[in-house]
Amino acid sequence: MTMHARFHAPLLIPLAAALLLAGCATAAGIPQPATGSIEGVIQHPAHVVPAMRICALSTAPTREPHRCTSTRAGDDTYGIDGLPPGEYQVFAEAARGMYRHGGHMQAVQCIRAPCPDQPKTITLAADVALGGIDLTFFDETRADFPALPPAR
């Protein structure tokens, strides 16, 4: 039995190293869930885009899971990594200034005008990087926008 264990031990070390390098396992041997990412342009109406917090919120009733990022004043693009596969809506909030609340929106048709743009739901698959998730709408306040989760 001792001889059998010595024979296989040298083979296990290169196999474990190969799995780690391939991203199939962590040092603890537990596979990591596949995630995706989103990115887009911040189309804020201010001359200089203000610093803001941008969150991808799950469309589930609890809005979990979610991921957020922060940008600095003057940044006109954003990116959020590490999102589990699922459906999300993206919202932004500026720290100060006019037009503090924004989101990735879509025009909708209504019977009566005016009809405000509505949050656009995106579907993210594992190992996918979605571009063009632009923040196209900003306003002082929108009662139908959710409060962003607190910073962690």
Summary of the structure (lengths in Angstrom):
residues: 152
radius of gyration: 21.7
end to end distance: 51.3
largest distance: 82.0
contacts: 387
relative contact order: 0.21
helix: 13%
strand: 34%
